Amino acid sequence: MKIMLDAGHGYNTPGKRSPDGLREYEFSRAVANYARQLLVNYKNVTVYFSHSDQEDVSLRERTDKANRLDVDIFVSIHANAYGSGGWNNTGGIETYVYPTRPPLAYQLAQKIQRNLVLSTGLENRGVKTADFHVLRETKMDAVLAECGFMTNQEEAKLLRSETYRKTVAEAIVKALADQFKLQPISKAAPSLTPAATKSPVPTTNKSAGGRYKVQAGAFEDEQNAQELAERLRKAGFEAYIDSD
């Protein structure tokens, strides 16, 4: 099964931050990273990212990549905001699907919403519909989760917390596993590690700043890529498949 995780926006997306400077992408990329660490522990699951730490990826590029890879489900992860940019008391969790309410997407959204509300204790704002680009232009089922408000001071504190980020990732992955009947590779709970202790400096120069990445191979046949990734995971390495 192919799953695409979409960390909402990017480091340089205008306006996508809390009144005290938390960037939405800092939260969404961390949750996506934790979710991938959890998902690779299920059989026959390949996880893709739509986003990049090196540059802001446009919405069109994200949905084009999902459609080109023909993924089975697209999950967009966001932090919410309300008002003109200052602090306010609006808060809670809400999950979105396209206005036609595709049955599978709607079922998954209900599961994600329920899990997030139960695990975070935040207000249940319900499953809603919207004509968002990532819900409209993806050819597969797609959902978008708003996991707390950056403009709510208490929720912004949670959004900065690695514990909260792990909780959100676990809730989303639990919903995916339930919806698609994913089978774990082992019963041992994976150990989750942060993507980076400090967010990398946004840059279009891939050799400057951030983390060093090692590529283990490049294949035209996806099956060969999956086999190598599985061998790396069994050897104790975090491995994922990306596509140019």
N, C-alpha and C positions, 0 to 999 in steps of 0.2 A: 504494500500500500504506500502511495506517495502522499506525503503531507507537506504543505507549504505553510511556514510560519512567517507572518508579516509583522515586523516591529514598526508600529506606527510612526510615520514621519522620519526625521533625521536630525543630526546635530545642529544643522544650520537652518532648519525650517523656521521661518519667521513666526513669532507669536506663540509657538508651542512650548510654553514653559510656565511655571508657577510664578506668583508675584515675587518670591525670594530667589528665583533663578534656576529651579530644577527643570531641566529639559525633559520633555515627554519621552524622547528617544532613550535617555539614560534608563528610564524605567522599562520601556517596552523591549529594548534589546536584552536587558537582563532577564526578563521573564521568558523571552524567546530562547535564550541560551539555556536556562534551567529546563524549559519544556523539552528542548532537543535532547538534553542529557537523560531525561526520563523516557522519552519515546524510543531512543535507540536500544532500550532494554526490552523492546517488544519484537516478536518474530515478524519478519517480512515487512518491516517498516523502513522507509527511506524518508529522511527529513530534509527539506530544502528551506533556505532563507530567501525572502524576496528583497531584503534590505542589505545595506553595506555600512560598515563602520568608516569607510574611507570617503564616502560621498553621499549626498542626499539622492536617493533613487526616486524618480518620478512615479506617480501612480500608474501611468501608462506602461512604464517599463516593468513595474511589478506584476501587473495583470498579464502583460504580454509574456513574461517569463513563466507564470503559472500555466498559461494556455499552451505555450510551446512545450513545456515539460509534461503536459497532460496529467497534472496532479489530481488526486481524488478529492481532496478537501483543502480549502484555503481558510486559514484562521488568522485574523487581524487583531493585534493586541494594542490597546490604547489606554491612555489616561485622559479623563474628561476635564472639561472646564466650563465655567458659567460666568456670565457677566462681562464687564468691560476690562477685566484684567486684575482687579483687586480681590482681596479675601472676601468670602461670603459663606453662608451656612449651607448652601446646596451641596448635597453629597449622595453617595450610594453607587450601586452597581446596575448597569444596564447592558443588554446584549442585543445586537441588531442582525436582521436578515433583510433580504430584498423585499420590496412591497408585495410581490406575488406569493410570498411565504412558501418557498419550495419545501416540500414535506421533510426531506432529510435534513436540510439546513435548519429548519425550524425545530425539529426534534433535538438536534445537537445544541442549538442555542438555548433551549429550555434546560438541558442538562448542565451546560456551562453556567447559566444564570443561577440555577439552584445550588450548584457546587460552590460558586464564588460567594454567594450570600451566606451559605452555611459556614464556610471556612473562614470568612473575613468578619462576619457579624455586621457588615454594613447594610444600609437601607436597600431594600429590594425595589428597584425602579422598573423591573419587568423586562420582558422580551419585546422589542419594538421593531418597526420597519423603517427603512430609509433608502433613498436612491443614491447611496454612496458609490463612488466609482468602483471600489474593490468588490462591492457586492453586485454591481450591474455588469461590469465588463469581464468578469471571470466566467469561463464556460462551465466550470464545475460548481458544486455547492460551496457556499462561502458564508462565514459568520464574522461578526466584528464585536469584540468585547471591550467595554469601557469599564476599567477596573478601579475606579475611584477618581475623585476630583482634585486636580492640581490647585484649584482656587479655594478649596476648603483646607484650612490650616492644619487640622488634625489629620485629614486624609493625606495631605501632602507629606506629613511626617511618615506615614505608613509607606507611601510610594518610594521614599528614600531607603526604606528598611530592606535589607537582604532577606530577612525572615518573611516579610510580607510578600516580596517578589517570589520567593520559593513557594509560598502558600498559593499564590495566584497560579503559578505554573502547574502545581500539583492538581489544582481544581480543574484546570483546562484539560490536562492530560487524562485525568480520571474520566472526564466526560467523553473524550475521544475514544478511550479504551472501551468504555461502556457502549457507546454508539456503534462502533465498528467491530466489537467483540475481539479486540486485540489480545493476543496471547503472550504473556511475559516469557522471556528467555530463561529467567531464573526467578526464584521467590525472594532472593535477597534484594533489599531496597538499595537503589543506587545512591552513592554519595555525591551530593550536588556541590559544585564549586563555582564561584563567581566568574564571570567572563573576564574580568580584569579588576584589580584592586583600585585602579583609577581609570576613568573613562579616557580613551585615547584622544589625542588632539585631532580634531577634524581636519583632514587634508586630502587633496587629490593625488598626492605623491605617495604611492603605496609603499615606498621603501623608507619613509620617514615617520617616526613616532609609532605609537600603538604597539601591537604585539608582533613577534616574528611567527610566521606560519610556515609549516613544512608540508609540501605536496608529496604524497606517496606514489602517485601515478596518474596517468591520463589515458582514458579509453574511449573509443568510439562506441563500444558495446556496453550498455548500462549494466548488464548482468555481470560482466567482468569487474566493473567498478564496485558493485554490491558485494561480490565475493571478497575482494581485497579489503573493503571496509569492515566486513564481518571478521576477517582474520585479525585486523588491527584491534577491534574491540575485544576479541578473546585474549589478545596479548596485553590488554590493560590500557590501551590508548583510546582517547576520545576521537572518534572518526565520523565524518559526515561527507555526503556527496554534494558537490555543487556543479552547476552547468554554466558554461560560458554563453 
